[in-house]
Amino acid sequence: MFSRIALVSTVAAFVGAVSAQLTITNPSANSWWVAQSLNTLAWTCSSSPYQNFTVLIAGPNTPAIAIIAVQYSYDCSETITQQQSTQPAGTGYTIQLASTLNQTDIYATSEPFEIKALGASYPATSSSPSGTGSAAQPSGKSGGALSTYIPAGMSMAAAIALGLVVA
């Protein structure tokens, strides 16, 4: 009887571990980034078995480099700045979420995606969390943070004047 209970518990734990996974939802094959601009990285955080991870970006012919050393899983998304991701326009990029202690222990890898040239528009979507714009654009966090895309080189004052930032 004891061994049967132990077996059932082990199987239940295994099934739970298999169903809990970390998936990168943005960028993807249909949701690209724009070079030298703010871009959104998003993942499924409700089912993540990891508390935190390192964010890496890899090019088609380049090794992965860390762009965020420690990112907490519960955030669900993060705006990647021009300073964090300086890769040129091109195709075949991937994002990897890895162990903070061992970057070769990869938790999730994005679909290959494109980084479009500076000035390109973000992909259109049916709706964003606020009901306007593109969900692929950086949406920022609540409490006066960025509410939309700010082009590279634009000052915060100019962005506010144009209504690109909600205080």
C-alpha angles and dihedrals in degrees: 000000000000093000091050091054090047091050093049090048092049093049091047091051091049093049090049092051092049093049093048107079141153116235129182109226099177131068100034140149089284098036114061134183128237119233119248091009141099110277134183125239112193134178141173103268101169092070099035115127089197127083095203142354144182117257116223132180122207128191126210092261102020133078120250116273127195116250096171119029098198122013121175115231096220092067091075092200142026134196110237112213130215088254094054097049115035098160117138123243112285146111134265099050120148134190118221127197109206144170113286089224099044118024091195089067097085117195097183140358125202125230111267108275140183130246106211125208122275110281096030116132124247119250116277117245133187092251143335129225090269093046096247136077127010125320087215091065118088108272099183125207131291124268101065099313125135113309100186146003118308114196117237113270095022115126121234090243091055091047091052091047090053092047094245092126126052113208 
